[in-house]
């Protein structure tokens, strides 16, 4: 088995992190998995897939008030920016055994999707439009008020 589930390879703005997930394999292929227990940052209530994104387009460009997210590019690759209002960093999601955790109040943007990219997003909450901050200046004001 490779990809120690406790291995965090990068810690970013606002508590965002990259984490390798376990991978098992044999002559039939490889399997990457995540078990939702105390070691995982939240229990997902929803998932969605982002795919067919033109290379020049951006997705995300918002923050959540309460929702936690975990992003895994299960095919292809994309770049992700995480921003807590004071620090901004970019990571590349390019393999299915690597996940990006984004806690609430992180401005997230995904872009540079490869033609074959499929981004799996696990979310801690059901969809609620009131949970979104969609204007970056409003996000900065909210982080300053909380900070």
C-alpha positions as CSV (number, residue, x, y, z in Angstrom):
1,X,0.0,0.0,0.0
2,X,1.2,3.5,-0.8
3,X,-0.1,7.0,0.0
4,X,-0.2,7.0,3.8
5,X,-3.6,8.5,4.7
6,X,-2.0,10.7,7.3
7,X,0.5,12.1,4.9
8,X,-0.1,15.8,4.4
9,X,2.2,17.1,1.7
10,X,1.3,20.8,1.8
11,X,-0.5,23.1,4.2
12,X,-1.9,26.3,2.6
13,X,-3.9,29.4,3.4
14,X,-6.6,29.1,6.1
15,X,-5.9,25.5,6.9
16,X,-6.2,24.1,3.4
17,X,-4.1,21.1,2.7
18,X,-3.1,18.5,0.2
19,X,-3.3,14.9,1.4
20,X,-2.3,11.7,-0.3
21,X,-5.0,9.0,0.0
22,X,-4.2,5.2,0.3
23,X,-3.7,3.3,-3.0
24,X,-3.8,-0.5,-3.3
25,X,-3.0,-2.4,-6.4
26,X,-2.3,-5.7,-8.0
27,X,-2.2,-7.1,-11.5
28,X,-5.8,-6.0,-12.0
29,X,-5.0,-2.3,-11.5
30,X,-4.9,0.3,-8.7
31,X,-7.6,1.6,-6.4
32,X,-7.4,4.9,-4.4
33,X,-9.8,5.3,-1.5
34,X,-10.8,7.5,1.4
35,X,-12.7,6.3,4.5
36,X,-14.8,8.9,6.2
37,X,-13.9,8.6,9.8
38,X,-12.3,10.8,12.4
39,X,-9.1,11.2,10.2
40,X,-11.1,12.9,7.4
41,X,-11.9,16.6,8.0
42,X,-15.7,16.2,7.5
43,X,-18.4,13.8,6.5
44,X,-19.6,14.4,3.0
45,X,-23.3,15.0,2.3
46,X,-22.9,15.7,-1.4
47,X,-20.6,15.3,-4.3
48,X,-20.4,16.7,-7.8
49,X,-18.2,16.3,-10.8
50,X,-16.8,19.1,-12.9
51,X,-15.8,18.1,-16.4
52,X,-15.8,19.3,-20.0
53,X,-14.3,22.7,-18.9
54,X,-12.6,24.6,-21.7
55,X,-9.0,25.2,-21.0
56,X,-9.4,29.0,-20.9
57,X,-12.3,28.9,-18.3
58,X,-12.3,29.2,-14.6
59,X,-14.6,27.4,-12.1
60,X,-15.2,28.1,-8.4
61,X,-14.3,31.7,-7.8
62,X,-16.2,31.8,-4.5
63,X,-15.9,30.9,-0.9
64,X,-18.3,29.1,1.5
65,X,-19.4,30.4,4.9
66,X,-19.9,26.9,6.3
67,X,-19.3,24.2,3.7
68,X,-16.0,22.2,3.7
69,X,-14.9,20.8,0.4
70,X,-12.4,18.1,-0.7
71,X,-11.3,18.2,-4.3
72,X,-9.8,15.2,-6.2
73,X,-8.9,15.4,-9.9
74,X,-9.8,11.7,-10.8
75,X,-8.7,12.1,-14.4
76,X,-6.5,14.6,-16.2
77,X,-5.4,17.7,-14.3
78,X,-6.3,21.2,-13.2
79,X,-4.8,24.0,-11.1
80,X,-6.4,25.2,-7.9
81,X,-5.9,28.5,-6.1
82,X,-6.7,28.7,-2.4
83,X,-6.9,32.1,-0.8
84,X,-7.7,33.0,2.8
85,X,-7.8,36.7,2.3
86,X,-4.2,37.3,3.3
87,X,-2.3,34.4,1.6
88,X,-2.9,32.9,-1.8
89,X,-1.3,29.7,-3.2
90,X,-1.7,27.5,-6.2
91,X,-1.6,23.7,-6.3
92,X,-1.9,21.3,-9.2
93,X,-4.3,18.4,-8.9
94,X,-3.0,15.8,-11.3
95,X,-3.5,12.3,-9.9
96,X,-6.5,10.6,-8.2
97,X,-4.6,9.8,-5.0
98,X,-4.1,13.4,-4.1
99,X,-6.9,15.5,-2.5
100,X,-7.2,19.2,-1.7
101,X,-9.1,20.0,1.5
102,X,-10.7,23.5,1.5
103,X,-12.2,24.6,4.8
104,X,-14.9,27.2,5.0
105,X,-13.9,30.8,4.3
106,X,-11.4,29.9,1.6
107,X,-11.7,31.5,-1.8
108,X,-11.2,28.8,-4.3
109,X,-10.7,29.0,-8.0
110,X,-9.9,26.1,-10.4
111,X,-8.5,26.5,-13.9
112,X,-6.1,25.2,-16.5
113,X,-8.3,22.1,-16.9
114,X,-6.8,19.5,-19.2
115,X,-9.2,18.3,-21.9
116,X,-9.7,15.0,-20.1
117,X,-10.0,16.5,-16.6
118,X,-12.7,15.2,-14.2
119,X,-12.8,17.0,-10.8
120,X,-14.6,15.3,-8.0
121,X,-15.8,17.6,-5.2
122,X,-17.0,16.2,-1.9
123,X,-19.0,18.7,0.2
124,X,-20.0,18.8,3.8
125,X,-23.3,20.5,3.2
126,X,-26.2,20.2,0.8
127,X,-26.3,23.0,-1.9
128,X,-27.4,26.3,-0.4
129,X,-27.0,29.5,-2.3
130,X,-26.9,31.5,1.0
131,X,-23.7,29.7,1.9
132,X,-21.7,31.2,-1.0
133,X,-19.7,34.4,-1.1
134,X,-19.4,35.1,-4.8
135,X,-17.8,38.6,-4.8
136,X,-14.1,38.7,-3.9
137,X,-14.3,42.1,-2.3
138,X,-17.2,40.9,-0.1
139,X,-15.0,37.9,0.8
140,X,-12.1,40.2,1.8
141,X,-14.4,42.3,4.0
142,X,-15.8,39.1,5.7
143,X,-12.3,37.8,6.4
144,X,-11.2,41.2,7.8
145,X,-14.3,41.3,10.0
146,X,-13.6,37.8,11.3
147,X,-9.8,38.2,11.6
